[in-house]
Structures are given as structure tokens and as C-alpha cells.
């Protein structure tokens, strides 16, 4: 037979069944829904499946129950019982079958039939109960089943109608059978139950529905949190990967392009350090909100963690179309964001990878976009780079270099050379700068420019820096024991080293092991190091200066806020960058800049070291303008500890008026 779809229920608690068609052949197929066999009992008393409506299930149950009752009446008639019950049963069964086919054919029409069916069902039950007398009280559960069933199937309105009709029918049947007069308490109690039980069931079902709804909302929230970033509400890495899989499948069908844009905020760590993580989180939320409003509705903005965002751009016909979306996204940076009482200027670095030319799977595209982003970051702030294969070659080379550096640390392949720092007036060696060199087994002596950047990025600069500090202090102790007691050493330190909480303890331990006073050591830092974490640096420098260790500012004039740092950190020594020294005395601008730096240093009580002095003319000009200390190839190239000692022995240093240089 052909079973039609469900009728949407009306009322407060009625279920909204799915309107669809279901084809089945024979009674056996009625019991097989969605690939699962249903029992006959389940089909009669409950909805057999979501594809069969409550009303269809009720109509089928009615046919089955009335047929069984008619069969019972027929057996009773054959034994001498009243035959009229058989005809009544057959008549009602005929109506039940007609009703069944009516709702199959017209599931959404003639809904007034429900009222007729409710009245007919309860009238039939009432008639049967009245005819059976006291035994008719046994029909009470059937009253309840019909009343509550209609409420569950069709809603609260039908429940009220069923309750009223059922109560009247039950009382009339009990009165007709004489049960009401003989057992008024029993009938009255059952009538109260018939009145209250349906309402109780519906309240209970409502509460169960509310609990189920709460559980569903909780599950939906859990599913949302599993696929979204808790801070910004943006899709996270897992959901981005799902979207990428779908986007790539669609792009493959449509022969279109997909772009992955990887974004990383510049100097976000300094925002956290200077303002606090609460304001850093606030900035991430603002940037995420801005990105959502600046990209197309079909594009996806995701946060991978930290200050990393990704934009997934779909349905591209030409690579040039990426520029339109990226240009809109760039409206979120290069501007100030207000964070409470503060304002911060935000820039980012971004890399772009395209499907299919830069990768055909989500992981490869994100990785290549990330690689392009790092290339953009190396070029400066607020930069954009498209991926090309040479970037991966560079990354592979850097990874290989990283592994070589690790091995070099384990094998002790790093040497320390020393370049003299001479006094301007006397020309004698007042200090030396420790310079690291990699004694590579096949490439020979490798300068730091070839490996320092990778060492910084990987954190390997920390053990390398410790090795240089230990060797420099050990060699200085040897020179001092040889009689050069005024000699001091400059050692470069990186931001990675300063970030370690035990850095001050490390410096003290190294000095103590070498039996050197703190005044014998000067730590050189660059302005970029100070920019990364000014607050931490200020605390650290105060602790070091309190011990007597001097602080030198290297490459002065090439950063952004040199004068501010001189005031904030009480710098002991200023090293003029070689780019300014190279032009003197022929370049008037360089001469003016060096003179200005000398004046500024004198005002702040700092000692100046001019780097990159390569000619006698440069040295004479600096000496004439009162430069206290000079360093460069004119006075000596980097040399081994033994060669430096030999030079010291040839011309022993003497105390000069610059003795305060090493007293901090």
C-alpha cells in the first residue's frame, strides 16, 4: 500500500512532523522505516518512524484495535451473545478504514475530521462501557489513552476537546450502566483522574521538552566552541580546515581559484607587555570584528591562535581579484585602535597562497601562506607577499641551518674573537668587543650575519650567547691576571636572552666563576631589542646596573626612539653606528649627526664609542671633536684571544681620564 506523509500538528505541544511521501509494499514494509524494523506494538501505540505521521499511526492503530474488538464480539455472538455488537464493530471498522485512506490522500486538508474522530472514538468507548455495566469501568485506561494520545498528537487544543468529550462520555456511560449510583466514589475518583491526568502528562512532557531543548542548546554550544575561537567567536583551525575542504572541492568542480591569506599582527607582544593581556585580548576582538565587516559575505575569517588570522577567499576567476578583498581587509590596520583609556597603532604582515598553483590541500595552502607572511614580516611592517616556491626553498635552508647550529652547539664549534676599543686621546686599548664566529667544518670561519637571524628565530641564540659570555669573561680574567687590570669586555646580548627570568643570575654566575668584578662587563643591546619588551628591559637593566654591570646601546641612531631610551634606561655607553662614521669628514650631514650625538651623550652622562673607524682621517676628526672611544679596522680587526694578549703585551694599557667609562 502507499503511505503518505505526515500532517503538521497544531497547538502548543504538537510535534511538527516532516511532510514527505513514503512508499511501502505490504504490511511488512509498514514496519520497516529508515532501515530499521519496528515492532507491531511500537507501530500501534507509538509513531513508527519520523516518515509516518502521528495521525497515520493513530488511524492504523484504530483499525487494528476495532478489528480485534469486532473479532471478540463475533466469537461472543457465536456463543450466543448479542449480535448487534458485531454489526456496530464492523460499521466502526469501516469508518476507521475510510478515515485512514482520507488522511493518506489529503494529509493537509479537512482537519475538522480530527474533532469528529475524537468524538467518535470516545462515543464508541462510552457506549461499550455503558453496555458492560460495572465491567465497563475497565475501559477507563482506554479513555485516558485516547484523551492523552490526541493531546500528544495534535496539541493542547485537541487535548482540551478530548478531555471534555471523554469526561462527559465516561460519566454518561457510568450513569446509564448504574455504576454511578452504585459506586459514586469510584466513578467520581476516576472522573477526577480523567480530568487531571491528561494535564499532568502534558505538563510533564512540556518539562521534558524544555529539558531536551536545554540539552540541545548545551550541545549546540559545545559544538560551536569546538569549531570556533572562544575569544573572538571566529572559526578556529578545525572549522577553517572544513571550509577549506569544501571550498577546494567546489573550486575543482568550477575550475575557479581559492586564496588563503595569513595575517599576523606586528609587535603584538609589546602590546600585551605594555598594556596587559586584557587589552591584548580586546585588540584581537576588535581586529576580528573589523575583518568580518571588511571581507565579502561568502569569505571566511578565522583565528588560528595568538595574533594569527586567516581569510579564506572563494570563487575567484583571476588571481588579481584577491587584491580587492585584501585591500578591503587592510582597512583594519594602519590605524589606531582604542583600548580603554589607551590607543595603539596596529599594523600586520600578510602572506597569500593560491589554489591550485601553491597547493591543492588545506594544510599545504595554510603552510605556504604562513611562509609568505614571514617573508612579508622580514620586509617590514604592513607588508603583503604572495607565495612562490623559492620561499619554501629558503625555509628548507633555514631548517637545515637550524639543525647544523644545534650540532655546532653540541660540538663546541663557536669561537670568540675580539676587536679592540681604543681611547680617543691616547689610542690605547681600553676595552674589547667579543664577536662570535662559527668554525664550520667545511665552510671555515662563518661570520654571524650568516646564522644569527636563524639563531634568534629558533631560540638557539640563548645557548650561543651564554657560550660567548662565558668565553669572553674567562679570557678577560686571563688578561687581567697578566696585568691588564683596567681592561673591560663588551658582550652582545639578544632579546631572547633578556627574556629569560634567570638572566641576571646567569651573568652573576659567569662573573663569579671567572672571578671578575661586575664593572669589568658591558652588555650591548640594540634599540630593536628594547622595542620588543621595554618594560622587562627597564627592570632587568636596573638590576644589572645596581650590580655594577654597564649597559651599552649598539647601532645608535638606526632605531626609532633613541633619545627616549637614553632617558628611560640610563644608558652607560652609546655606540655610534658605522653608517654615520663612514661619511666623515667629507659628508657634512654625517659630521653634524656625529657632533649632535656627542653632545647628547655628554648631556646624558654617557660615553660614546664610534664604530667602523677605518681611516686615519676619520680617527683624527673624531679625536678632534672629543670622541672618547673608537673601534674599527683602523685600530685592529677581530683577533683571537692569544693575538690580543700579544698586542696588549706590546703596548700595555694605562689608566686614562676615561676611567669612569668602566665604572658605570
C-alpha positions in Angstrom: 0.0 0.0 0.0 1.1 3.6 -0.3 1.6 5.6 2.9 1.5 9.4 2.6 3.4 11.9 4.7 2.6 13.5 8.0 0.3 16.4 8.8 1.9 19.3 10.6 0.5 19.3 14.1 -1.3 22.4 15.5 -1.2 23.6 19.1 1.2 24.3 22.0 2.8 20.9 22.3 2.1 19.3 19.0 5.0 17.9 17.0 5.9 19.3 13.6 6.2 16.2 11.5 8.1 16.2 8.3 5.9 16.3 5.2 7.1 13.7 2.8 6.0 10.6 0.9 6.8 7.1 1.9 6.2 4.1 -0.4 5.8 0.7 1.1 4.6 -2.6 -0.2 2.6 -4.7 2.2 2.2 -4.7 5.9 5.8 -5.8 6.5 7.1 -2.6 4.8 5.0 -0.6 7.2 7.2 -1.9 10.0 10.4 -1.1 8.3 11.3 2.6 8.5 14.7 4.2 7.8 16.3 0.8 7.6 15.1 -0.4 11.0 12.3 -2.9 11.6 9.7 -1.7 14.1 7.6 -3.9 16.2 3.8 -4.1 15.8 3.4 -2.8 19.3 5.6 0.2 18.5 3.5 1.0 15.5 0.2 0.6 17.2 0.9 2.7 20.3 3.6 5.0 19.1 4.8 6.7 16.0 6.6 4.1 13.9 9.1 6.5 12.3 9.6 10.1 11.5 8.4 9.4 8.0 5.0 8.3 9.2 2.8 11.0 10.9 1.2 10.6 14.3 -2.2 10.8 12.6 -1.4 7.9 10.2 -0.1 5.8 13.1 -3.3 6.6 15.1 -5.5 5.7 12.2 -3.8 2.4 11.6 -3.9 1.6 15.4 -7.7 2.4 15.4 -8.3 -0.1 12.5 -6.3 -2.8 14.3 -8.0 -2.3 17.7 -11.5 -2.1 16.3 -10.9 -5.2 14.2 -9.8 -7.1 17.3 -12.8 -5.9 19.3 -15.1 -6.9 16.4 -13.5 -10.3 16.3 -14.1 -10.6 20.0 -17.8 -9.6 19.5 -18.1 -12.2 16.7 -16.8 -15.0 18.9 -19.1 -13.9 21.6 -22.1 -13.9 19.2 -21.3 -17.4 18.0 -21.5 -18.5 21.6 -25.0 -16.9 22.0 -24.1 -13.3 22.7 -25.6 -10.2 21.3 -25.0 -10.0 17.6 -25.6 -6.2 17.4 -22.1 -5.6 18.8 -20.7 -7.4 15.7 -22.5 -5.0 13.3 -21.5 -2.0 15.4 -17.9 -3.2 15.3 -18.0 -3.8 11.5 -19.5 -0.4 10.9 -16.9 1.4 13.0 -14.1 -0.6 11.4 -15.4 0.5 8.0 -15.3 4.2 9.1 -11.8 3.7 10.5 -10.6 2.3 7.2 -12.2 5.2 5.3 -10.6 7.7 7.7 -7.2 6.1 7.2 -7.4 6.5 3.4 -8.8 10.0 3.8 -5.7 11.2 5.7 -3.4 9.3 3.3 -4.9 11.1 0.3 -5.5 14.5 1.9 -2.9 14.9 4.7 -3.2 18.7 4.9 -6.9 19.2 4.2 -10.2 18.7 6.1 -8.5 19.0 9.5 -12.0 19.3 11.1 -12.0 15.5 10.8 -10.0 15.3 13.9 -12.8 16.6 16.1 -15.2 14.0 14.5 -12.7 11.2 15.1 -12.2 12.3 18.8 -15.9 12.4 19.3 -16.5 9.1 17.5 -13.7 7.3 19.4 -14.9 8.4 22.8 -18.5 7.8 21.9 -17.7 4.2 20.9 -15.8 3.7 24.1 -18.5 5.3 26.2 -21.2 3.1 24.5 -19.2 0.0 25.2 -18.5 0.9 28.8 -22.2 1.7 29.3 -23.3 -1.6 27.9 -20.9 -3.6 30.0 -22.0 -2.1 33.3 -19.5 -2.4 36.2 -17.1 -4.2 33.8 -17.2 -1.0 31.7 -15.0 0.7 34.3 -12.2 -1.4 32.8 -12.5 0.9 29.7 -11.1 3.8 31.9 -7.5 3.3 30.6 -8.8 3.4 27.1 -10.4 6.8 27.8 -7.1 8.1 29.1 -5.2 6.7 26.2 -7.5 8.4 23.6 -7.5 11.7 25.5 -3.7 11.9 26.1 -2.9 10.5 22.7 -4.8 13.2 20.9 -3.1 15.8 23.1 0.3 14.4 22.2 -0.5 14.1 18.5 -2.3 17.3 17.8 -1.6 19.8 20.6 -3.2 21.3 23.7 -6.4 22.5 22.0 -7.3 18.9 21.0 -6.3 17.8 24.4 -8.9 20.1 26.0 -11.6 18.9 23.5 -10.8 15.2 24.1 -10.8 15.7 27.9 -14.2 17.4 27.8 -15.8 14.8 25.5 -14.2 11.9 27.3 -15.3 13.1 30.7 -18.9 13.5 29.5 -18.9 10.2 27.8 -17.4 8.4 30.9 -20.0 9.9 33.3 -22.9 9.2 30.9 -21.8 5.6 30.4 -21.4 5.1 34.2 -24.9 6.6 34.8 -26.5 4.5 32.1 -25.0 1.3 33.5 -26.0 2.2 37.1 -22.4 2.3 38.2 -22.6 6.0 39.1 -25.4 5.4 41.6 -23.9 2.1 43.0 -20.3 3.3 43.3 -20.3 7.1 43.2 -16.9 7.4 44.9 -15.2 5.1 42.3 -16.8 6.9 39.4 -16.1 10.4 40.9 -12.4 9.5 41.6 -12.0 8.1 38.0 -13.6 11.2 36.6 -11.2 13.4 38.5 -8.3 11.3 37.2 -9.7 11.7 33.7 -9.8 15.4 34.2 -6.3 15.8 35.8 -4.2 13.1 34.3 -4.1 14.5 30.7 -3.0 17.9 32.1 -0.4 16.2 34.3 1.0 14.3 31.3 1.2 17.4 29.2 3.0 19.4 31.9 5.4 16.5 32.3 6.0 16.4 28.6 6.5 20.1 28.4 9.1 20.0 31.1 10.8 17.1 29.3 10.7 19.1 26.1 12.3 22.1 27.9 15.0 19.9 29.4 15.6 18.4 26.0 15.8 21.8 24.5 18.3 22.9 27.1 20.4 19.9 26.5 20.3 20.6 22.7 21.3 24.2 23.3 24.2 23.0 25.5 25.2 20.5 22.9 25.0 23.2 20.2 27.2 25.5 22.3 29.7 22.7 22.8 29.8 22.0 19.1 30.1 25.8 18.4 33.0 26.1 20.9 34.7 23.1 19.4 34.7 24.8 16.0 35.1 28.5 17.0 37.6 30.7 18.8 36.3 31.4 22.3 37.7 35.0 22.4 36.6 36.4 19.0 33.8 33.9 18.0 35.6 33.4 14.7 36.0 29.9 13.2 39.1 28.1 14.6 41.6 26.0 12.8 39.3 22.9 12.7 36.4 24.8 11.1 38.7 26.6 8.7 40.0 23.3 7.5 36.4 22.1 7.0 35.6 25.2 5.0 38.8 24.8 3.0 37.9 21.2 2.1 34.5 22.3 0.8 36.0 25.4 -1.0 38.6 23.3 -2.7 36.1 20.7 -3.9 33.9 23.4 -5.3 36.8 25.1 -6.9 37.9 21.9 -8.6 34.3 21.4 -10.0 34.0 25.0 -11.2 37.6 25.4 -12.3 37.9 28.5 -10.0 40.6 29.8 -7.6 40.8 29.9 -3.9 43.1 32.2 -1.9 44.3 31.8 1.7 45.5 35.0 3.3 47.6 34.5 6.5 47.7 37.6 8.8 50.0 38.2 11.8 49.9 41.4 13.9 53.2 43.3 14.2 54.7 43.8 17.7 51.6 42.2 19.4 53.8 41.0 22.2 54.8 44.6 23.1 51.0 45.5 23.3 50.5 42.6 25.8 53.6 43.6 27.8 52.9 47.4 27.9 49.1 47.4 28.3 48.4 43.9 29.7 46.8 40.8 28.3 43.3 42.1 28.9 43.9 44.9 26.4 45.7 42.5 24.0 42.5 40.3 24.0 40.4 43.5 23.5 42.5 44.3 20.4 42.2 40.8 19.0 38.4 41.1 19.3 38.3 44.5 17.6 40.5 43.3 14.8 38.4 40.1 14.3 35.2 42.2 14.2 36.7 44.6 11.7 37.9 41.8 9.5 34.4 40.2 9.4 32.9 43.5 8.3 35.6 44.2 5.6 35.5 40.9 3.7 32.8 39.5 1.4 29.9 37.7 3.0 31.0 34.4 1.3 34.5 34.6 2.6 35.7 33.1 5.9 37.7 34.9 8.6 39.3 32.5 11.1 41.6 32.9 14.1 44.3 30.3 14.5 45.5 31.4 17.9 47.6 34.2 19.3 47.6 37.1 16.9 47.3 35.0 13.8 44.2 35.3 11.5 43.4 33.7 8.2 41.0 34.8 5.4 39.6 32.2 3.1 38.6 33.8 -0.3 36.5 31.6 -2.6 35.0 31.8 -6.1 37.9 33.7 -7.7 38.3 33.8 -11.5 41.6 35.6 -11.6 44.4 36.0 -9.1 44.1 39.8 -9.4 40.7 39.5 -7.7 42.5 38.7 -4.4 43.8 42.2 -4.3 40.2 43.6 -4.0 39.4 41.6 -0.8 42.9 42.1 0.7 42.7 45.8 0.0 39.4 46.0 2.0 40.9 43.9 4.8 43.9 46.3 5.0 41.3 48.9 6.2 41.6 47.1 9.6 45.3 48.0 10.0 47.5 51.1 9.6 45.2 52.9 12.1 44.7 53.4 15.8 42.5 51.2 18.0 41.2 52.5 21.3 41.7 50.1 24.2 40.0 51.5 27.2 41.9 54.7 28.0 44.7 53.8 25.6 45.3 54.0 21.9 47.6 51.7 19.9 48.6 51.8 16.3 48.2 48.4 14.6 50.0 47.0 11.5 50.3 43.4 10.3 52.2 41.2 8.0 50.3 39.1 5.5 51.1 36.3 3.1 48.9 34.8 0.3 48.8 31.3 -1.2 46.5 30.4 -4.2 44.8 27.2 -5.2 45.8 25.3 -7.3 49.2 26.8 -8.1 50.5 27.0 -4.5 48.9 23.8 -3.1 45.9 21.5 -3.5 45.1 20.7 0.1 44.2 22.8 3.1 47.4 22.1 5.1 49.7 23.0 2.2 47.9 26.2 1.4 47.9 27.4 5.0 51.6 26.4 5.4 52.6 28.3 2.2 50.5 31.4 3.2 52.3 31.3 6.6 55.7 31.1 4.8 54.8 34.1 2.6 53.7 36.0 5.8 57.1 35.5 7.3 58.7 36.8 4.2 56.5 39.9 4.4 57.4 40.4 8.1 61.1 40.3 7.2 60.4 43.2 4.8 59.0 45.4 7.4 55.6 46.3 8.9 52.3 46.3 7.0 53.7 44.3 4.1 52.0 41.7 1.8 53.7 38.9 -0.1 52.4 36.2 -2.5 53.9 32.8 -2.1 56.4 31.4 -4.5 58.4 28.1 -4.5 61.7 29.9 -3.6 60.2 30.7 -0.2 59.9 27.0 0.6 63.5 26.6 -0.5 64.6 29.3 1.8 62.6 27.7 4.7 64.2 24.4 4.0 67.6 26.0 4.0 66.8 27.7 7.3 65.6 24.4 8.8 68.9 22.8 7.7 70.8 25.7 9.1 68.9 25.3 12.4 69.9 21.6 12.6 73.5 22.5 11.9 73.5 25.2 14.6 72.2 22.7 17.1 75.0 20.3 16.2 77.6 23.1 16.3 76.5 24.0 19.9 76.9 20.3 20.9 80.3 20.1 19.3 81.5 23.4 20.6 82.2 24.9 17.1 81.7 28.5 18.1 84.9 30.7 18.6 85.1 34.1 20.1 87.2 36.9 18.5 88.0 40.3 20.0 88.1 43.7 18.4 89.9 46.5 20.3 88.1 49.6 21.5 90.7 52.3 21.9 90.7 55.6 23.8 90.4 58.7 21.6 93.0 60.8 23.3 95.7 58.1 24.0 95.0 55.5 21.4 95.4 52.7 23.9 93.1 49.7 24.2 90.5 50.5 26.8 88.1 47.6 26.1 87.4 44.8 23.6 84.2 43.7 22.0 83.6 39.9 21.9 82.5 38.7 18.5 81.2 35.2 17.8 82.4 33.2 14.8 81.2 29.7 13.7 84.1 27.5 13.0 82.3 25.4 10.4 83.9 22.1 9.5 83.5 22.6 5.7 82.8 26.4 5.3 85.6 27.6 7.6 85.1 30.6 9.8 81.5 31.9 9.3 80.5 35.4 10.3 77.4 36.0 12.4 75.4 37.6 9.6 75.1 34.1 8.1 73.4 32.5 11.1 72.4 35.0 13.8 68.9 35.6 12.4 68.1 31.9 12.4 69.6 31.5 15.8 67.3 34.3 17.1 64.2 32.8 15.5 64.8 29.3 16.8 66.0 30.4 20.3 69.4 28.9 19.8 70.9 32.3 20.4 70.4 31.7 24.1 73.0 28.8 24.4 75.2 30.5 21.9 75.1 33.8 23.8 75.8 32.0 27.1 78.9 30.3 25.5 80.2 33.7 24.2 79.7 35.3 27.6 81.5 32.5 29.4 84.4 32.5 27.0 84.7 36.3 27.0 84.8 36.5 30.8 87.3 33.6 31.0 89.6 35.3 28.5 89.3 38.7 30.2 90.2 37.1 33.6 93.4 35.7 31.9 94.3 39.1 30.6 93.7 40.8 33.9 95.8 38.2 35.7 98.5 39.1 33.1 98.5 42.7 34.5 95.9 44.4 32.2 93.6 45.2 35.1 91.8 48.1 33.5 90.6 46.2 30.5 86.9 45.5 30.1 84.8 43.5 27.7 81.7 44.2 25.7 79.3 41.3 25.0 76.3 41.5 22.7 73.0 40.1 24.2 69.7 39.5 22.3 66.1 39.9 23.3 65.8 36.2 23.7 68.5 36.2 26.3 67.0 39.1 28.2 63.6 37.4 28.2 64.9 34.6 30.4 63.9 35.2 34.1 67.3 34.0 35.3 69.4 36.2 33.0 70.8 38.3 35.9 71.6 35.2 37.9 73.4 33.8 34.9 75.5 36.9 34.5 76.5 36.9 38.2 77.3 33.2 38.0 79.6 33.7 35.0 81.4 36.7 36.6 81.8 34.8 39.8 83.2 31.7 38.1 85.7 33.9 36.2 86.5 35.9 39.4 85.6 39.2 37.7 84.0 42.2 39.2 80.7 43.3 37.6 82.4 46.6 36.4 84.5 44.5 34.0 81.5 43.7 31.9 79.4 45.8 29.5 76.3 44.3 27.8 75.5 45.6 24.4 71.8 45.8 23.3 70.2 47.2 20.1 67.3 49.6 20.0 65.1 46.9 18.4 65.8 44.7 21.5 64.4 47.5 23.7 61.4 48.0 21.5 60.3 44.3 21.8 59.8 44.5 25.6 60.6 47.8 27.1 59.1 47.1 30.5 61.0 43.9 31.1 64.2 45.5 29.8 63.9 48.5 32.2 63.5 46.2 35.2 66.4 44.0 34.0 68.8 46.9 33.3 68.1 48.4 36.7 69.1 45.2 38.4 72.3 44.8 36.3 73.3 48.5 36.8 72.7 48.0 40.5 75.3 45.3 40.5 77.8 47.4 38.5 77.4 45.9 35.0 77.3 48.6 32.3 74.7 48.8 29.5 75.8 49.9 26.0 73.4 50.9 23.3 74.6 49.5 20.0 73.9 50.9 16.5 72.7 54.2 17.9 70.6 56.3 15.6 69.3 53.5 13.4 66.2 52.9 15.5 63.0 54.8 16.3 63.2 56.2 19.8 66.9 56.6 20.8 66.5 59.7 22.9 63.6 58.3 24.8 65.6 55.2 25.6 68.6 57.2 26.8 66.4 59.0 29.3 64.4 55.9 30.4 67.2 53.3 30.7 70.2 55.5 31.9 72.4 54.0 29.2 76.2 54.0 30.1 77.7 53.8 26.6 76.5 54.8 23.2 78.0 53.2 20.1 77.5 55.4 17.0 76.6 53.2 14.1 79.2 52.7 11.4 76.8 54.2 8.7 77.3 57.7 10.3 81.1 57.3 10.7 81.6 56.2 7.1 80.8 59.7 5.7 83.1 61.8 7.9 84.7 64.2 7.4 83.6 64.6 3.8 79.8 64.4 4.4 78.5 67.5 6.2 75.3 65.7 7.3 77.2 62.8 8.9 79.5 65.2 10.6 76.6 67.2 12.0 74.9 64.0 13.2 78.0 62.7 15.0 78.5 66.1 16.6 74.9 66.0 17.8 75.3 62.5 19.2 78.4 63.5 21.1 76.6 66.5 22.6 73.6 64.4 23.5 75.7 61.7 25.1 77.6 64.3 27.2 74.2 65.7 28.4 73.1 62.3 29.5 76.4 61.4 31.0 77.0 58.5 28.6 80.3 57.6 26.9 80.4 57.4 23.1 82.1 54.7 21.1 82.4 55.4 17.3 82.2 52.1 15.4 83.5 51.4 11.9 86.6 53.7 12.0 88.6 52.6 9.0 90.9 55.5 8.2 93.3 57.8 10.0 91.3 60.8 8.7 88.2 59.6 10.4 90.1 58.9 13.6 91.7 62.4 13.6 88.3 64.1 13.0 86.6 62.1 15.8 89.6 62.8 18.2 89.4 66.5 17.3 85.7 66.6 18.2 86.2 64.9 21.5 85.0 61.4 20.8 86.1 59.3 23.8 86.4 55.9 22.3 86.8 54.4 18.8 86.5 51.0 17.2 87.2 49.7 13.7 89.6 48.2 11.3 91.9 51.2 11.6 92.7 50.1 15.1 92.5 46.3 14.5 90.4 43.6 13.0 88.8 40.9 15.2 91.5 38.6 16.5 91.9 35.6 18.7 92.5 35.8 22.5 96.2 35.0 22.0 96.8 37.6 19.4 95.0 40.2 21.5 97.2 39.3 24.5 100.3 39.7 22.4 99.2 43.2 21.3 98.4 44.1 24.9 101.8 43.0 26.0 103.4 45.0 23.2 101.6 48.2 24.4 100.2 47.8 28.0 97.1 49.9 28.7 97.4 52.8 31.1 94.6 54.5 33.2 93.1 57.4 31.3 90.7 60.2 32.2 88.1 57.9 30.8 88.4 55.5 33.7 84.8 56.3 34.6 83.9 54.5 31.4 84.1 51.2 33.2 82.7 52.4 36.5 79.2 52.6 35.1 
